[in-house]
């Protein structure tokens, strides 16, 4: 309890001075100060027992640089109003472990439940824990306080800013035919294991594709169209090694990786993103072909514990997915060097990241 040690020292000093000088005034002041000490102590103990707090984050997903509302809910179970109270909040980046402290000074809190709002602006993408560490409750003088430990936590996810990467797809990439359990909704293919649709016979259709049973029912020639697998001609390897706490390249690395995937998806190129997860000692692979899969991938990357690894993830990938060929290999490492088929396309600069990403075309 802050300042009580100082007050106790003053009491001892006053008693000492009163005893040395045999002063009634010093002794009276010492007794009055002692009464203040005792009253303040018990008031704070009482208030610590009657105050409860929690936090809420109405919107758990936000964007870089935008205010994020935090609601602080205080319940005062005492009939005595609190004239002074402070809430101590910790904002922690779960990736870099960087922390900052915020203090909310609240007005008079009467009996009942009260909601107070504050906001915090976060300038980097990632997952942030908003921790209500403690409440400082003060006595009637406002000089002394006690801490009510709370340790309530909420999470805010700050989405990255996507930078458009110029992407040009070749015919080999557009017409890549590979293995997949997911099929196109709008065009037919040549996968005999899956049926796309049955339609009327047209000139040029192969006789082998005639659906004889359906033709007999319709009294007209009907043709089976096979499905087209949604294959992934591109694999993006996130080869981040040697991660250290507060590594400044990590934020730029994630933004570059997310922007590349977003631009590939926007260009109509389904692809895989893979990286090494040291916690599971294995590769993580995510298929990117929709907004939902993109945001799922972003969430996994921002939660990943990036640790140094001696694994060559390209070799590990071929071993694990040996039956799934691809056309192009893209690799982004911790130095922000982007390679295609082991040839460097560009080395991004953290200071000129947006300019570098938007100015260099990726031809696949």
C-alpha positions as a LaTeX table, in Angstrom:
\begin{tabular}{lrrr}
\hline
Residue & $x$ (\AA) & $y$ (\AA) & $z$ (\AA) \\
\hline
Unk1 & 0.00 & 0.00 & 0.00 \\
Unk2 & 1.68 & 3.12 & $-1.26$ \\
Unk3 & 2.76 & 5.89 & 1.15 \\
Unk4 & 1.88 & 3.95 & 4.32 \\
Unk5 & 5.53 & 3.32 & 5.06 \\
Unk6 & 6.23 & 7.02 & 4.71 \\
Unk7 & 3.30 & 7.90 & 6.99 \\
Unk8 & 4.45 & 5.34 & 9.57 \\
Unk9 & 7.90 & 6.95 & 9.51 \\
Unk10 & 6.35 & 10.39 & 10.17 \\
Unk11 & 4.45 & 8.98 & 13.17 \\
Unk12 & 7.67 & 7.57 & 14.67 \\
Unk13 & 9.42 & 10.88 & 14.06 \\
Unk14 & 6.66 & 12.88 & 15.77 \\
Unk15 & 6.65 & 10.53 & 18.76 \\
Unk16 & 10.43 & 10.81 & 19.00 \\
Unk17 & 10.31 & 14.62 & 18.83 \\
Unk18 & 7.51 & 14.75 & 21.41 \\
Unk19 & 9.46 & 12.51 & 23.76 \\
Unk20 & 12.74 & 14.43 & 23.31 \\
Unk21 & 11.22 & 17.86 & 23.78 \\
Unk22 & 8.36 & 16.71 & 26.02 \\
Unk23 & 6.02 & 18.49 & 23.64 \\
Unk24 & 2.28 & 17.92 & 23.96 \\
Unk25 & 1.80 & 19.35 & 20.47 \\
Unk26 & 4.15 & 16.83 & 18.84 \\
Unk27 & 2.52 & 13.94 & 20.73 \\
Unk28 & $-0.99$ & 15.10 & 19.84 \\
Unk29 & $-0.01$ & 15.41 & 16.18 \\
Unk30 & 1.53 & 11.94 & 16.35 \\
Unk31 & $-1.70$ & 10.45 & 17.80 \\
Unk32 & $-3.85$ & 12.19 & 15.15 \\
Unk33 & $-1.54$ & 10.95 & 12.40 \\
Unk34 & $-1.74$ & 7.43 & 13.86 \\
Unk35 & $-5.55$ & 7.62 & 13.80 \\
Unk36 & $-5.36$ & 8.73 & 10.15 \\
Unk37 & $-3.01$ & 5.80 & 9.45 \\
Unk38 & $-5.41$ & 3.25 & 10.99 \\
Unk39 & $-8.54$ & 4.71 & 9.38 \\
Unk40 & $-6.91$ & 4.89 & 5.93 \\
Unk41 & $-5.60$ & 1.34 & 6.26 \\
Unk42 & $-9.01$ & $-0.15$ & 7.10 \\
Unk43 & $-10.84$ & 1.98 & 4.51 \\
Unk44 & $-8.54$ & 0.67 & 1.78 \\
Unk45 & $-8.87$ & $-2.93$ & 3.00 \\
Unk46 & $-12.65$ & $-2.55$ & 2.95 \\
Unk47 & $-12.66$ & $-1.02$ & $-0.52$ \\
Unk48 & $-10.37$ & $-3.72$ & $-1.87$ \\
Unk49 & $-12.93$ & $-6.29$ & $-0.74$ \\
Unk50 & $-15.91$ & $-4.49$ & $-2.29$ \\
Unk51 & $-14.51$ & $-3.48$ & $-5.68$ \\
Unk52 & $-14.46$ & $-5.72$ & $-8.76$ \\
Unk53 & $-13.37$ & $-4.95$ & $-12.29$ \\
Unk54 & $-13.25$ & $-6.47$ & $-15.77$ \\
Unk55 & $-12.63$ & $-5.33$ & $-19.33$ \\
Unk56 & $-14.41$ & $-5.83$ & $-22.62$ \\
Unk57 & $-13.27$ & $-5.28$ & $-26.21$ \\
Unk58 & $-16.43$ & $-4.75$ & $-28.30$ \\
Unk59 & $-14.59$ & $-5.29$ & $-31.61$ \\
Unk60 & $-11.75$ & $-7.80$ & $-31.48$ \\
Unk61 & $-10.46$ & $-7.15$ & $-35.02$ \\
Unk62 & $-9.21$ & $-3.77$ & $-36.17$ \\
Unk63 & $-6.81$ & $-2.04$ & $-38.55$ \\
Unk64 & $-3.43$ & $-0.37$ & $-38.12$ \\
Unk65 & $-3.64$ & 3.17 & $-36.74$ \\
Unk66 & $-7.34$ & 3.09 & $-35.85$ \\
Unk67 & $-8.65$ & 3.70 & $-32.29$ \\
Unk68 & $-9.73$ & 0.51 & $-30.50$ \\
Unk69 & $-12.39$ & 0.88 & $-27.82$ \\
Unk70 & $-11.78$ & $-0.74$ & $-24.44$ \\
Unk71 & $-14.62$ & $-0.92$ & $-21.93$ \\
Unk72 & $-13.80$ & $-1.03$ & $-18.23$ \\
Unk73 & $-16.62$ & $-2.34$ & $-16.04$ \\
Unk74 & $-16.34$ & $-1.46$ & $-12.34$ \\
Unk75 & $-18.67$ & $-2.90$ & $-9.71$ \\
Unk76 & $-18.81$ & $-1.15$ & $-6.33$ \\
Unk77 & $-20.59$ & $-3.34$ & $-3.79$ \\
Unk78 & $-20.17$ & $-0.74$ & $-1.07$ \\
Unk79 & $-22.57$ & 2.07 & $-0.18$ \\
Unk80 & $-19.52$ & 4.32 & 0.20 \\
Unk81 & $-18.65$ & 5.96 & $-3.12$ \\
Unk82 & $-15.11$ & 5.82 & $-4.44$ \\
Unk83 & $-13.87$ & 9.34 & $-4.97$ \\
Unk84 & $-10.67$ & 8.26 & $-6.65$ \\
Unk85 & $-9.72$ & 5.10 & $-8.55$ \\
Unk86 & $-7.20$ & 4.23 & $-11.25$ \\
Unk87 & $-7.15$ & 1.24 & $-13.58$ \\
Unk88 & $-3.74$ & $-0.01$ & $-14.70$ \\
Unk89 & $-3.82$ & $-1.61$ & $-18.16$ \\
Unk90 & $-0.98$ & $-3.39$ & $-19.96$ \\
Unk91 & $-0.97$ & $-3.62$ & $-23.77$ \\
Unk92 & 1.31 & $-6.48$ & $-24.86$ \\
Unk93 & 2.30 & $-7.54$ & $-28.37$ \\
Unk94 & 2.13 & $-11.35$ & $-28.19$ \\
Unk95 & 4.74 & $-11.69$ & $-30.94$ \\
Unk96 & 7.51 & $-9.35$ & $-29.81$ \\
Unk97 & 6.44 & $-9.25$ & $-26.12$ \\
Unk98 & 6.74 & $-5.45$ & $-26.21$ \\
Unk99 & 4.60 & $-3.88$ & $-23.50$ \\
Unk100 & 3.24 & $-0.48$ & $-22.65$ \\
Unk101 & 1.28 & 0.70 & $-19.64$ \\
Unk102 & $-1.92$ & 2.72 & $-19.77$ \\
Unk103 & $-3.64$ & 4.30 & $-16.77$ \\
Unk104 & $-7.35$ & 5.14 & $-16.71$ \\
Unk105 & $-8.33$ & 7.74 & $-14.09$ \\
Unk106 & $-11.99$ & 7.29 & $-13.23$ \\
Unk107 & $-14.49$ & 9.74 & $-11.77$ \\
Unk108 & $-16.55$ & 9.10 & $-8.62$ \\
Unk109 & $-17.82$ & 5.51 & $-8.57$ \\
Unk110 & $-21.02$ & 5.10 & $-6.58$ \\
Unk111 & $-22.66$ & 1.82 & $-5.56$ \\
Unk112 & $-23.53$ & $-0.43$ & $-8.50$ \\
Unk113 & $-21.97$ & $-1.33$ & $-11.83$ \\
Unk114 & $-20.49$ & 1.36 & $-14.04$ \\
Unk115 & $-18.93$ & 1.23 & $-17.53$ \\
Unk116 & $-16.10$ & 3.49 & $-18.63$ \\
Unk117 & $-14.53$ & 3.68 & $-22.08$ \\
Unk118 & $-11.05$ & 4.36 & $-23.33$ \\
Unk119 & $-9.24$ & 3.76 & $-26.60$ \\
Unk120 & $-5.82$ & 2.59 & $-27.70$ \\
Unk121 & $-4.15$ & 3.01 & $-31.10$ \\
Unk122 & $-1.90$ & 0.20 & $-32.33$ \\
Unk123 & 0.47 & 0.93 & $-35.19$ \\
Unk124 & 1.68 & $-2.59$ & $-36.07$ \\
Unk125 & $-0.15$ & $-5.68$ & $-37.24$ \\
Unk126 & $-0.36$ & $-8.56$ & $-34.79$ \\
Unk127 & $-2.22$ & $-9.96$ & $-31.81$ \\
Unk128 & $-2.31$ & $-7.76$ & $-28.73$ \\
Unk129 & $-3.33$ & $-8.72$ & $-25.21$ \\
Unk130 & $-5.14$ & $-6.01$ & $-23.27$ \\
Unk131 & $-4.56$ & $-6.87$ & $-19.62$ \\
Unk132 & $-6.38$ & $-5.23$ & $-16.73$ \\
Unk133 & $-3.51$ & $-5.69$ & $-14.30$ \\
Unk134 & $-4.88$ & $-3.95$ & $-11.22$ \\
Unk135 & $-7.17$ & $-1.31$ & $-9.78$ \\
Unk136 & $-5.77$ & 1.35 & $-7.46$ \\
Unk137 & $-8.35$ & 2.23 & $-4.80$ \\
Unk138 & $-7.66$ & 5.29 & $-2.64$ \\
Unk139 & $-8.69$ & 6.28 & 0.88 \\
Unk140 & $-10.82$ & 9.32 & 1.70 \\
Unk141 & $-7.77$ & 11.61 & 1.59 \\
Unk142 & $-6.67$ & 10.49 & $-1.86$ \\
Unk143 & $-3.09$ & 10.15 & $-0.59$ \\
Unk144 & $-2.94$ & 6.42 & 0.04 \\
Unk145 & $-4.00$ & 3.53 & $-2.14$ \\
Unk146 & $-4.08$ & $-0.23$ & $-2.32$ \\
Unk147 & $-3.91$ & $-2.46$ & $-5.39$ \\
Unk148 & $-6.73$ & $-4.80$ & $-6.32$ \\
Unk149 & $-5.20$ & $-7.49$ & $-8.51$ \\
Unk150 & $-7.45$ & $-8.36$ & $-11.44$ \\
Unk151 & $-5.43$ & $-9.91$ & $-14.31$ \\
Unk152 & $-8.32$ & $-9.97$ & $-16.78$ \\
Unk153 & $-7.24$ & $-10.32$ & $-20.43$ \\
Unk154 & $-8.79$ & $-9.63$ & $-23.82$ \\
Unk155 & $-7.22$ & $-9.91$ & $-27.28$ \\
Unk156 & $-7.29$ & $-7.45$ & $-30.18$ \\
Unk157 & $-6.13$ & $-8.61$ & $-33.61$ \\
Unk158 & $-4.73$ & $-5.84$ & $-35.80$ \\
Unk159 & $-4.99$ & $-6.76$ & $-39.45$ \\
Unk160 & $-2.08$ & $-5.89$ & $-41.74$ \\
Unk161 & $-2.24$ & $-3.39$ & $-44.55$ \\
Unk162 & $-2.22$ & $-5.21$ & $-47.87$ \\
Unk163 & 0.12 & $-3.75$ & $-50.48$ \\
Unk164 & $-0.69$ & $-4.59$ & $-54.10$ \\
Unk165 & 2.02 & $-6.70$ & $-55.72$ \\
Unk166 & 2.00 & $-6.68$ & $-59.56$ \\
Unk167 & 1.34 & $-10.33$ & $-60.49$ \\
Unk168 & 1.25 & $-11.73$ & $-64.04$ \\
Unk169 & 0.20 & $-15.36$ & $-64.58$ \\
Unk170 & 1.42 & $-17.40$ & $-67.56$ \\
Unk171 & $-0.74$ & $-19.95$ & $-69.35$ \\
Unk172 & 1.23 & $-22.73$ & $-67.63$ \\
Unk173 & 0.15 & $-21.38$ & $-64.26$ \\
Unk174 & $-3.45$ & $-20.71$ & $-65.26$ \\
Unk175 & $-3.91$ & $-24.18$ & $-66.76$ \\
Unk176 & $-1.91$ & $-26.14$ & $-64.19$ \\
Unk177 & $-3.55$ & $-29.50$ & $-63.60$ \\
Unk178 & $-2.58$ & $-30.98$ & $-60.24$ \\
Unk179 & $-3.96$ & $-33.06$ & $-57.42$ \\
Unk180 & $-6.69$ & $-31.51$ & $-55.27$ \\
Unk181 & $-9.77$ & $-32.48$ & $-53.30$ \\
Unk182 & $-11.40$ & $-29.15$ & $-54.16$ \\
Unk183 & $-12.96$ & $-28.51$ & $-57.58$ \\
Unk184 & $-13.81$ & $-25.51$ & $-59.73$ \\
Unk185 & $-17.42$ & $-24.29$ & $-59.64$ \\
Unk186 & $-17.46$ & $-22.55$ & $-63.01$ \\
Unk187 & $-15.41$ & $-24.63$ & $-65.45$ \\
Unk188 & $-15.06$ & $-28.27$ & $-66.41$ \\
Unk189 & $-11.87$ & $-30.29$ & $-66.50$ \\
Unk190 & $-10.61$ & $-33.82$ & $-67.00$ \\
Unk191 & $-10.78$ & $-35.41$ & $-63.56$ \\
Unk192 & $-12.71$ & $-38.65$ & $-64.05$ \\
Unk193 & $-13.23$ & $-39.07$ & $-60.31$ \\
Unk194 & $-15.58$ & $-36.07$ & $-60.05$ \\
Unk195 & $-18.57$ & $-35.04$ & $-62.18$ \\
Unk196 & $-18.95$ & $-31.35$ & $-63.05$ \\
Unk197 & $-22.29$ & $-31.42$ & $-64.89$ \\
Unk198 & $-24.42$ & $-33.27$ & $-67.44$ \\
Unk199 & $-25.46$ & $-31.28$ & $-70.52$ \\
Unk200 & $-26.82$ & $-31.77$ & $-74.02$ \\
Unk201 & $-24.54$ & $-33.20$ & $-76.70$ \\
Unk202 & $-22.75$ & $-30.65$ & $-78.91$ \\
Unk203 & $-20.76$ & $-31.05$ & $-82.10$ \\
Unk204 & $-17.20$ & $-31.97$ & $-81.24$ \\
Unk205 & $-18.01$ & $-33.81$ & $-78.00$ \\
Unk206 & $-16.33$ & $-37.17$ & $-77.57$ \\
Unk207 & $-18.51$ & $-40.25$ & $-77.72$ \\
Unk208 & $-16.77$ & $-41.64$ & $-74.65$ \\
Unk209 & $-18.36$ & $-38.85$ & $-72.58$ \\
Unk210 & $-21.95$ & $-39.66$ & $-73.49$ \\
Unk211 & $-24.10$ & $-40.44$ & $-70.45$ \\
Unk212 & $-26.14$ & $-43.31$ & $-71.87$ \\
Unk213 & $-28.55$ & $-43.77$ & $-68.97$ \\
Unk214 & $-29.41$ & $-40.07$ & $-68.84$ \\
Unk215 & $-29.66$ & $-39.97$ & $-72.64$ \\
Unk216 & $-32.21$ & $-42.80$ & $-72.53$ \\
Unk217 & $-34.31$ & $-40.95$ & $-69.92$ \\
Unk218 & $-34.17$ & $-37.62$ & $-71.74$ \\
Unk219 & $-34.62$ & $-39.19$ & $-75.19$ \\
Unk220 & $-31.66$ & $-37.06$ & $-76.31$ \\
Unk221 & $-27.91$ & $-37.38$ & $-76.19$ \\
Unk222 & $-26.48$ & $-36.12$ & $-72.90$ \\
Unk223 & $-22.78$ & $-35.62$ & $-72.17$ \\
Unk224 & $-20.85$ & $-35.86$ & $-68.90$ \\
Unk225 & $-18.39$ & $-33.07$ & $-68.12$ \\
Unk226 & $-15.64$ & $-33.96$ & $-65.68$ \\
Unk227 & $-14.57$ & $-31.65$ & $-62.87$ \\
Unk228 & $-11.52$ & $-29.39$ & $-62.81$ \\
Unk229 & $-9.46$ & $-29.63$ & $-59.59$ \\
Unk230 & $-8.59$ & $-26.33$ & $-57.90$ \\
Unk231 & $-4.90$ & $-27.10$ & $-57.91$ \\
Unk232 & $-2.18$ & $-24.85$ & $-56.50$ \\
Unk233 & 0.61 & $-24.10$ & $-58.97$ \\
Unk234 & 2.50 & $-21.87$ & $-56.50$ \\
Unk235 & 3.95 & $-22.56$ & $-53.05$ \\
Unk236 & 5.14 & $-19.65$ & $-50.92$ \\
Unk237 & 7.77 & $-20.68$ & $-48.37$ \\
Unk238 & 8.13 & $-18.47$ & $-45.30$ \\
Unk239 & 11.72 & $-19.28$ & $-44.44$ \\
Unk240 & 12.19 & $-17.18$ & $-41.30$ \\
Unk241 & 15.16 & $-18.30$ & $-39.23$ \\
Unk242 & 17.13 & $-16.81$ & $-36.38$ \\
Unk243 & 14.22 & $-15.00$ & $-34.77$ \\
Unk244 & 15.21 & $-12.84$ & $-31.81$ \\
Unk245 & 13.09 & $-10.82$ & $-29.44$ \\
Unk246 & 12.09 & $-7.41$ & $-30.82$ \\
Unk247 & 13.40 & $-8.29$ & $-34.29$ \\
Unk248 & 12.46 & $-5.22$ & $-36.33$ \\
Unk249 & 12.24 & $-7.19$ & $-39.60$ \\
Unk250 & 9.45 & $-9.40$ & $-38.29$ \\
Unk251 & 6.67 & $-6.88$ & $-38.90$ \\
Unk252 & 7.96 & $-6.13$ & $-42.41$ \\
Unk253 & 8.36 & $-9.86$ & $-43.08$ \\
Unk254 & 4.72 & $-10.53$ & $-42.19$ \\
Unk255 & 3.44 & $-7.58$ & $-44.21$ \\
Unk256 & 5.38 & $-8.71$ & $-47.28$ \\
Unk257 & 4.16 & $-12.30$ & $-46.90$ \\
Unk258 & 0.53 & $-11.25$ & $-46.47$ \\
Unk259 & 0.70 & $-8.83$ & $-49.40$ \\
Unk260 & 2.14 & $-11.48$ & $-51.73$ \\
Unk261 & $-0.58$ & $-13.98$ & $-50.82$ \\
Unk262 & $-3.32$ & $-11.37$ & $-51.12$ \\
Unk263 & $-2.09$ & $-10.32$ & $-54.58$ \\
Unk264 & $-1.77$ & $-13.92$ & $-55.80$ \\
Unk265 & $-5.30$ & $-14.68$ & $-54.66$ \\
Unk266 & $-6.56$ & $-11.44$ & $-56.21$ \\
Unk267 & $-4.94$ & $-12.47$ & $-59.52$ \\
Unk268 & $-6.84$ & $-15.78$ & $-59.39$ \\
Unk269 & $-3.85$ & $-17.92$ & $-58.41$ \\
Unk270 & $-4.64$ & $-20.53$ & $-55.78$ \\
Unk271 & $-1.52$ & $-21.28$ & $-53.77$ \\
Unk272 & $-0.11$ & $-22.83$ & $-50.63$ \\
Unk273 & 1.82 & $-21.02$ & $-47.92$ \\
Unk274 & 4.06 & $-23.10$ & $-45.70$ \\
Unk275 & 6.39 & $-22.46$ & $-42.78$ \\
Unk276 & 8.12 & $-24.32$ & $-39.99$ \\
Unk277 & 6.38 & $-24.50$ & $-36.62$ \\
Unk278 & 9.01 & $-25.25$ & $-33.98$ \\
Unk279 & 6.36 & $-25.95$ & $-31.34$ \\
Unk280 & 5.07 & $-28.96$ & $-33.33$ \\
Unk281 & 8.42 & $-29.66$ & $-35.02$ \\
Unk282 & 6.63 & $-29.83$ & $-38.35$ \\
Unk283 & 5.55 & $-27.80$ & $-41.36$ \\
Unk284 & 2.33 & $-25.83$ & $-41.38$ \\
Unk285 & 0.60 & $-25.53$ & $-44.74$ \\
Unk286 & $-2.42$ & $-23.38$ & $-45.58$ \\
Unk287 & $-4.25$ & $-23.29$ & $-48.88$ \\
Unk288 & $-5.15$ & $-19.75$ & $-49.99$ \\
Unk289 & $-8.14$ & $-19.56$ & $-52.33$ \\
Unk290 & $-10.65$ & $-17.34$ & $-50.51$ \\
Unk291 & $-10.91$ & $-14.43$ & $-48.09$ \\
Unk292 & $-11.65$ & $-16.85$ & $-45.26$ \\
Unk293 & $-8.51$ & $-18.90$ & $-45.91$ \\
Unk294 & $-6.43$ & $-15.72$ & $-46.21$ \\
Unk295 & $-7.54$ & $-14.43$ & $-42.81$ \\
Unk296 & $-7.06$ & $-17.88$ & $-41.27$ \\
Unk297 & $-3.49$ & $-17.92$ & $-42.60$ \\
Unk298 & $-2.85$ & $-14.42$ & $-41.24$ \\
Unk299 & $-4.09$ & $-15.46$ & $-37.81$ \\
Unk300 & $-1.83$ & $-18.54$ & $-37.75$ \\
Unk301 & 1.25 & $-16.58$ & $-38.84$ \\
Unk302 & 0.70 & $-13.88$ & $-36.22$ \\
Unk303 & 0.34 & $-16.53$ & $-33.51$ \\
Unk304 & 3.33 & $-18.59$ & $-34.63$ \\
Unk305 & 6.36 & $-18.79$ & $-32.32$ \\
Unk306 & 9.17 & $-18.08$ & $-34.76$ \\
Unk307 & 12.32 & $-19.86$ & $-33.65$ \\
Unk308 & 15.65 & $-20.61$ & $-35.29$ \\
Unk309 & 15.65 & $-23.94$ & $-37.14$ \\
Unk310 & 18.21 & $-25.91$ & $-39.12$ \\
Unk311 & 15.42 & $-27.43$ & $-41.24$ \\
Unk312 & 15.42 & $-26.77$ & $-44.98$ \\
Unk313 & 11.69 & $-26.30$ & $-45.37$ \\
Unk314 & 11.77 & $-26.80$ & $-49.17$ \\
Unk315 & 13.35 & $-30.24$ & $-48.70$ \\
Unk316 & 10.96 & $-31.04$ & $-45.87$ \\
Unk317 & 8.03 & $-29.98$ & $-48.02$ \\
Unk318 & 9.01 & $-32.32$ & $-50.89$ \\
Unk319 & 9.31 & $-35.19$ & $-48.43$ \\
Unk320 & 5.94 & $-34.51$ & $-46.83$ \\
Unk321 & 3.99 & $-33.65$ & $-50.00$ \\
Unk322 & 5.91 & $-35.70$ & $-52.54$ \\
Unk323 & 2.75 & $-36.57$ & $-54.48$ \\
Unk324 & 1.67 & $-32.95$ & $-54.93$ \\
Unk325 & 3.75 & $-31.18$ & $-57.63$ \\
Unk326 & 3.74 & $-27.44$ & $-58.18$ \\
Unk327 & 5.02 & $-25.09$ & $-60.88$ \\
Unk328 & 6.57 & $-22.20$ & $-58.97$ \\
Unk329 & 8.43 & $-21.93$ & $-55.71$ \\
Unk330 & 8.48 & $-18.53$ & $-54.00$ \\
Unk331 & 10.54 & $-18.09$ & $-50.84$ \\
Unk332 & 10.71 & $-15.15$ & $-48.45$ \\
Unk333 & 13.39 & $-15.18$ & $-45.73$ \\
Unk334 & 14.17 & $-13.09$ & $-42.64$ \\
Unk335 & 16.36 & $-10.68$ & $-44.61$ \\
Unk336 & 13.24 & $-9.88$ & $-46.71$ \\
Unk337 & 14.79 & $-11.46$ & $-49.81$ \\
Unk338 & 12.18 & $-12.85$ & $-52.19$ \\
Unk339 & 13.26 & $-15.67$ & $-54.47$ \\
Unk340 & 11.58 & $-17.49$ & $-57.35$ \\
Unk341 & 12.97 & $-20.93$ & $-58.12$ \\
Unk342 & 16.03 & $-20.02$ & $-55.96$ \\
Unk343 & 16.73 & $-16.87$ & $-57.99$ \\
Unk344 & 16.42 & $-13.53$ & $-56.23$ \\
Unk345 & 13.62 & $-11.29$ & $-57.47$ \\
Unk346 & 14.13 & $-8.49$ & $-54.95$ \\
Unk347 & 15.37 & $-7.79$ & $-51.44$ \\
Unk348 & 12.81 & $-5.60$ & $-49.74$ \\
Unk349 & 13.91 & $-2.70$ & $-47.58$ \\
Unk350 & 11.94 & $-2.26$ & $-44.31$ \\
Unk351 & 12.15 & 1.53 & $-44.75$ \\
Unk352 & 10.91 & 1.42 & $-48.37$ \\
Unk353 & 8.71 & $-1.65$ & $-48.03$ \\
Unk354 & 5.53 & $-0.31$ & $-49.62$ \\
Unk355 & 7.45 & 1.16 & $-52.56$ \\
Unk356 & 9.49 & $-2.03$ & $-53.11$ \\
Unk357 & 6.50 & $-4.35$ & $-52.93$ \\
Unk358 & 4.35 & $-2.34$ & $-55.33$ \\
Unk359 & 7.10 & $-1.67$ & $-57.89$ \\
Unk360 & 8.43 & $-5.17$ & $-58.67$ \\
Unk361 & 6.35 & $-7.54$ & $-60.77$ \\
Unk362 & 6.14 & $-11.25$ & $-60.02$ \\
Unk363 & 5.82 & $-13.28$ & $-63.23$ \\
Unk364 & 4.56 & $-16.80$ & $-62.64$ \\
\hline
\end{tabular}
